[in-house]
Amino acid sequence: MLPVIKGKDLVAFLQTLGFTAIRQRGSHVRMKSDDGRVTSVPVHRGEEVPKGLLRKIIREDLEMTREDFTDVYEKYKKH
């Protein structure tokens, strides 16, 4: 099951995975990793990232399985 994540929390988590914010346009933060993967995260105050968008980010942008993402995210949340 996917965790419920707010946009700013997802940005902070992605930074621990090696992503850096390369620009922000309005409420969307564009992030890029050293290996060339890119993603855009909506950061709306008090709102979670929609489940469908989170699935798309995990599958297409991060190139991870949901299980791998959930495992890594749970370890991140414990620290």
Secondary structure as the mmCIF struct_conf table of DSSP 4:
data_model
#
loop_
_struct_conf.conf_type_id
_struct_conf.id
_struct_conf.beg_label_comp_id
_struct_conf.beg_label_asym_id
_struct_conf.beg_label_seq_id
_struct_conf.end_label_comp_id
_struct_conf.end_label_asym_id
_struct_conf.end_label_seq_id
HELX_LH_PP_P HELX_LH_PP_P1 LEU A 2 VAL A 4
STRN STRN1 LYS A 6 LYS A 6
HELX_RH_AL_P HELX_RH_AL_P1 GLY A 7 THR A 16
TURN_TY1_P TURN_TY1_P1 LEU A 17 GLY A 18
STRN STRN2 PHE A 19 ARG A 25
TURN_TY1_P TURN_TY1_P2 GLY A 26 SER A 27
STRN STRN3 HIS A 28 SER A 33
TURN_TY1_P TURN_TY1_P3 ASP A 34 ASP A 35
BEND BEND1 GLY A 36 GLY A 36
STRN STRN4 VAL A 38 PRO A 42
TURN_TY1_P TURN_TY1_P4 ARG A 45 GLY A 46
STRN STRN5 GLU A 48 GLU A 48
HELX_LH_PP_P HELX_LH_PP_P2 VAL A 49 PRO A 50
HELX_RH_AL_P HELX_RH_AL_P2 LYS A 51 LYS A 56
HELX_RH_PI_P HELX_RH_PI_P1 ILE A 57 ASP A 61
BEND BEND2 LEU A 62 LEU A 62
HELX_RH_AL_P HELX_RH_AL_P3 ARG A 66 LYS A 78
#
